[in-house]
């Protein structure tokens, strides 16, 4: 499917374009001249043109406008100092039209030269380079252009609507610093998120809170105690989970992603890891850990396995409630779109923008994909230990199919194609869920003294990991790289189509000429027959006249 999509997909300008970053600075030359000289020297046959990236941020715009106003005020001088009385005798005997034309041409050249110099000063160390063929663009994007890997870094350019222009001017040599800082920030955010998760599990165990904090005694006897321990924890967790996708999207932006799809994919991967750790594993271990710590002493791997087998079934009611409050409610929210409606109304009637806020109309992969994969993990994990969670998941997936299908086809705008780049993410999450399920099954079977079943579960883990390795070697390279055979096959297919079209046109032209020749020959024969019949009529009439005489 991936190869067929690459072959049948219509060609776009981005297929012939390479994004080059880390352009070295050369004294006395602009970045544009350096790019032209480099690619003319090394890709003389396939190089077509290039387009430089200019600084156009909000701060840069303010600085540019301020500099223009300063230059205008600096060049302007009081007019009264140079005003002198002019008489007709003092005017030179020249043509005023020629003077005006010469001054206009001089001012235009000066303005053009000044504009070029200003544009050179705003050039970034990044450019879009265009090639004549897709194969040449692929070779240039997968080739190290310099001995220094931090210079002349080339990669396939994203689609025009997919480009995140704000990050193109970031120097490439600073990206690793940004990624390191983002990694540290993600860890700190995960550590901070443990506080609301601990609060949520504390609300689930009101009896434990009463024994820990004496001033809360008597709360479990109130009428609203079931609401506090049943629905309030999942509501509080849902409220805090809403903060995760925007924060992860901000972290992905700070990393320096040059495409909107790459930014959303990075945020999606971060959110999946965050959900699997903070929502699933941490809630799992903190849910009934303190209850069991008094009764169980952990001294080895066997005790940890027994503890894990006792922890998982106890958290099934909490995750059932979480699926109802988060999963079902998210589908209703997705259909109504209240946030998009409010923002769109604010943009159109308050800010007076006709188009509204366009980024809200693209599908939020970084929000919906992690939530769906988290529910997949919950389904695989509790399918054996707490099968009652499966009906809730089946209802969610049944309605989610129709809701997301309607939203993607009729609501959201496809500004760019993701080209199936989320399939590897979903595959890795599914394999992780399978491994967790099989590990828990092996532990539970071991606790129940079913040694044969526990052994087969361990064998299933090995086969699952081997299948994952096979898929990574078989299919993952098609998502990370471009196949030369596809491009050559597409070019050969196009060439065959052109040849077939030309041969068909030649055949039709030949048939048309033959048909015209037959038509001409038939007209000539008809003309000869008419002439012969008229001659026969004349001769017959002449014979009759001759007989009358």
N, C-alpha and C positions, 0 to 999 in steps of 0.2 A: 504493500500500500504506500509505503514511503517513497519507493522508486517511481511508482505510477503517478503519485502526486507531483513529484519533481519533474517528470517528463511531460505530463499533460497540463501542468500549470502554465498559464500564459507568461511569456517573457516580459520582464519589467526593467526599467532603467537601473534599478538597484542590483540586478544580476550582472551588470557590466561595470559596477562601481565598487571601488575599494576605498575604505577610510584609512588614511595614513595619519598617525600621530607620532609625536616625538621627533618632529622635523628639526634637525640641528640648525643653529644660528650661524650664519656666515657674515663676517663683517663686510660692509659695502654692498650687500645684496639683500633683497627682501626674501621672505619665505616663499613667495610665488616663484621667483627666479630660481631658488634652490630646488624646488619641486620640479620645475620644468627641466632644469639641467640634469637632475638625477634620472628621471624617467625617460628623458630623451636619450640618455647615454645607455641605459640598461634595457629599456623596452622600446626601442626605436620603431619596431614594426607594429607592435600592438598598442602602443600608447596613443591616445586620442586627444585628451585635454584634461584640465583639472580646474577645480573651484576651491578657492581658499575659504577658510572659516574666519569670520571676523567677530570681534568682541562686541556683543550687543546686549549685555545685561542691563539691569535697571541702574546700577551704580555707574556703569560705563556710559549709558545714555545721559545721565545727569552731568557727568564730567565733560562729555563732548559738548553738550549744550552750553554749559558754563564757559568752556574754552572759546566757543564761537562768539558768545556775547562779550567776553573779555576782549577778543580781537577786534570786534566791531567798535567797542568803546575806545580801544587804544588807538585805532586808525582814524577815528572821527576827531576833527579839530574844529574850533569855532570858525564860523564862516565869515564873521565881521572882520577878522584880522586880514583877510586877503581880498576883501571887496574894494574895488577901485572904480572911480567913475569912468565909464566907457563911452567914447564918442565914435561917430561914423568914420572920422579920419584915421582913428587908431586901429580899425579892423584891418587885418591883412587881406590882400587880394587873392584869397584862395576859395576853393569850392567847399562849402560847409558840409555837403553830403559825404564827400570823401573823408573829411575829418571824423565825422560821426561813425562811418563804417570802420575806419582804422581803429578808433578807440574801442568800438564794440568787439572787434576781432581780438585786440590786445587783451581786453578784459576777459573774454571767453577763454583764451589760451591760459591766462593767469589763473582763472578759476579752475580750469581743468587740471593744470599742473598742481595746484594746491589740493584739489580733491584727491588726486593720485597719491600725493604725499601723505594726506590724512588717512587714506585707506591702507597704505603700507604700514603706518604706525598702529593701526588697529588689527593687523593680521595676527592670528593665533598659530601655534605650531601644530596645526591640523589642517587637512585638506581632503577633498573628495577627488579621487583620480578615476578617470573614465577610460575604458579600454574598448577595443574594437570587437572582441569576442569574449564569451563567457569563460572559455577555457583560459584565456590570458588573465582575466580577472581572478580566477580561482588560483592560478599558479602564483600570481603576485600576492594574494592574500595569505597563502600558506608558506611563503618563503621568507626567511630572515634576510632583510635587506642590507644589514650592516654587521660588522664584527661586534659592535656593542648592541646587545639585545634591547637596550632601552631607547635606541634611536631607530627611526624608520619602522615603527611598529605598524603592520598592515593587517587589516581584517576586512571581511565583507561588510559593505555599508548597509545599514538598515534601510527600510523603505522611507520615503520622504515624510509620511505621517507618523512613522515610528521613531524618528530621530528625536532624542532629548537634547535640544540645542544648548541648554544651560551647562551641560557637563563637557561639551566638546573642547572648551578652552582650558580645561584643567590640565596642567602639565602632566605628562605620562609618568615622569619619574617620582611624582608625589602620590600615585595611586596606591602603592603598597603601604604607605603611612596611613592613608585614609582607611584602607581595609583592616589594618591592625587596630586602629582606634575604634572602628565600627564593631569589630569582634569583641573588644573589651567592653564597649557600651552594651552590646547584646547580653554578655554575661552578667553585667551589673543590673540590667533590666530584669533578667531572669531571676536573679537573687532577690531583687526588690519585690517581684511578683509572688515570691513565696509567702509574704506577709498576708495578702488577701486570701491565698489558698489555705493557709493555716487558720485564718478567721472563718472561712467557709466550713472547714472540717470541725472547728470548735462549735459552730452553730448546729452541726449535725449531732453532736454528742452533748446534749444539754446536761445529762447526769454527770458527765465528767467535768463540765464547766462548774456545776454546783459544788462538786467536791474540791475543785481547785480554787475557786473564788467564792468565799462564804457569803458575800453580799448578794449572790444570785440564787440563793436557796429559796425554793418555793416557786420558781418559774415553771418547772415541769408540771406543776399541779394546776396551772392556769388553763383556760379554754383554748388560748391561741398557741399552746405549746406545740401542737401537731403542725400548725402552719409554719412556726419558726424552724422546726427540725425537718420539715418536708419540702417546702417550696422556697423558703427564704434563702437557703444556701445556694441553690442553683441560680436564683435570680441575682444574688450578689456576684457569683462567679461570672454570669453572663454579662453583667455590667462592666466588670473589669476586663473581660475578654474583648469587649468592643474597642478597647484601647490598643490592642496588640497589632492588628493589621496596619493602622496609620503609622504607628511607631516603626514597624518593620519596613514600611515603604519609605519612611524618612531615612532609616539606616541604609537602605539600598540606594537611595539617591546620593547620600554622602559618600558611598563607595566609589562613585564616579561612573555609573552606568550610562552609556551613550545612546541607548534605545529604551523606549518605554516598555516594550515587551521584556527586555532583559531586566529592567528595573522591577517589573511586577513578578517575574519569575524568581529573582533573588529574594524579594520580599515573601513570596509564597514558600520557598524552601526554608527560610528563617522561621516563618510562622508555623510550619509543620513541625519542625524540631522543637519549637517552643511549646506547642500544644501537646506533643507526645510526652515531653518531659514534665511540664508544669501542671497540665490538666490531668493527664492519665497517670503517670508513674508517681508523681508526688502526692496526688490525692489518694492513690492506691495505698501508699505506704503510711501516710499520716492519718488515714481514715480510722483504722482500728489498731494502729501500732501501740498506742499507749494502753489500750485495754489488754493487749496480749503480752506486753512486756513484763507485766507483773507475774504472769503465769508461765512464761517461757524464757529460758536462758539460751541465748544464741552462742553456740560454741563451735560450730562447724558449718560446712556446706549443707549437710542434711537438715540441720535446724533452720537454716535460712530457707531451704526449699519448703519445709513444713510451715514456716511462718508465711511464706508467699501463698501457699495453698489455702491457708486460713484467711488471708487478707482479701483475696480477690472476690470470693462470693459475698463478703460483707458489704462491698461497695456497689453491688448491682442495683439496689433501690435508688441510690444517689444518682447513678448515671442514667437510669430510666427517667427520672425526673429532669435531669439535665437535657436529655434528648427531646422531651416534650417542650420544655421552656425555651430551649435554644433552637432545636431543629425545626419543629413545627412552627414556632413563632417567626423564625427567619424566612420561611416560605411565604407566610402572610405579609411580612414586611417587604419581601422581594416583589410581590404582586402590587402592593399599594405604592411603593416608592415615596414615602412621605418626605424624606430628606432631600431627594432630588427635586420634588415639587416645590419645597420651600426655597431652596437655593435658586431654582430657575425663576420663581416668582420674584425673588429679591433682585436677581440680575436684570430682569426685563422691566420691572416697574419702579425699581429704586435706582439702579445703576444705568438704566436706559440702554441696555444692550439687547439688540434684536435676536442674536443667536443664543443667548443664555450662556451657561457654563458648559462647554463642550466635553470636558474630560469626564463628566458624570455619566455620559451616555455610552462609555465603553465598559465591557464586562469586567467586573472586579475579581480577577483571578486570585489575587492575593488574599481575598476575604472568603470566597466560596469554596475554593479547592481545599484549603487546609481544614475547613469545617467538615466537608464531606469525607475526607480521608481520616479524620479523627473518628467519625462515626463508623467508618469501616473497621478501624482498629478496635473500637468497642464491641462491634458485632462479632469479629473473629475471637476476641478474648473471652467474652461471656457466653458464646454459643454453647459451650460444653457445661460450664459451671452454673449459668443462670439463663436458661433458654427463654425465660419470659421477656427478655429484652428484645428478642427477635421481632415480635409483632410491632413494637414501636418503630424499629428500624425499617421494617417492610412498608409501613404506612408512610414513613418519611421518604424513602426512595421512590415509592409509587407516585406520590404527588410531586416530588422534586424533579422527576423526569419531565413531566408535562409543564411545570412552572419554568424550569430553566430552558426547555426547548422553545416555549413561547417567548421568553425574554430575549433569547439570542436571535431568534428569527424576526421578531416584530418590534422589539423595544430598543435593544442596544445597537449601536452603530459599529460596524467592523471597519475601523480606520486602518488596520494593518492585520496581517496574517501571522499567527503564531507558529504555523508550519508543524503542528504537533509536538512542540517542544515540552509540553507538560506530560506527555506519556511516560518518559523515563522517571519523572517525579512520582507519578501515580504507581508505576511498577515497583519502585523501591519501597514506597510506603506499604503496598500490598504484600511484598515479600517480608518486610519487617513484621507486619501483622500476623502473617502465617507462622513465622518463627516464634513469635510470642505465644500464639495459640498452641502450637505443638509443644513448646517448653512447658506451659502450664498443664497440658494434658499428660505429659510424661510425669510431672511431679504428682498430679492427682492420682494417676494410676499407681505410682509407687507408694503413695500414702495408703491406698486401698489394697495393697499387697497383690496387685496385678502386674507381675514382673514381665510377662510376655507383651502385654499392651504397652507398658512403659518402654520396653526395648524397641518395639515397632515405631513408637512416637519419636524416639531418638533417631531412628533410621530415616523417618520422614524429614526431620530437620536437616540431615546431611543431604538428602535428595533435593530439598528446597534450595539450599545454598548452592548446590551444583547447577541447578536450573537457572539460578540467578547469574552465576558465572557464565553459563552458556549464552544467556540473553545479552549480557554485557559485551561479550566478544562477537556475537552474531548481529545484533540490531543496534546497539548503542553507537557504533561508529557512523551509522547512517544519519543520526541526529546531530552529531558533533562535527562531521566533515561532509564535504560535497564529493560525490562520485564522478570521476572523470568520464567513466563510461556513459553516465547519464547525459552529460553535456554533449559528448560526441554523438551519442545515439539521437539526442534531440536535434543536433545539427544535421545528421544524416537523414533523419525523418523529414526535417524541413526541406533538405535538398531533394529528397525523393518526391515530396509533394510538389515542389517547384518543377521538377522534371516531368512529373505526371501531368501537371497543369499545362506546361509548355507543349508536351506531346499531344495532349487533348486539344489544345488550341490549334496546333499544326494539323491534326486530323480534321478538325472541324473546318479549318480554312481550306484544306485540300478537298473535303467533301463539298464545300460551298463552291469552289472553283469548278469542280466536276459538274455540279448541278447547274451552274451558270453556263458551262460549255454545252451541256445537253440542251439547255433551254435555247441557247443561240443556234445550235445545229437544228433543233426542231423548228425554230422560227425561220431559218434559212430554207429548210425543206418545204415548209408551208408556203413561203414566198415563191419558191420555184414551181410548186404545184399550181399556185394561183396564176403565175405568169404563163405556164403551159396551157392551163385551161382557157385563159383569155386569148392566147394565140390560136387555140383550136376554135374558139368561138368566132374569131375574126376570119379565119380561113373558111369556116363553114358558111359564114355570111357572104364572103366574097364569091364562093362557089354558087350559092343560090342566086346572087345577082347576075353572075355570068350565065347561068341557065335561063334566067328571065330574058336576057338580051338575045 
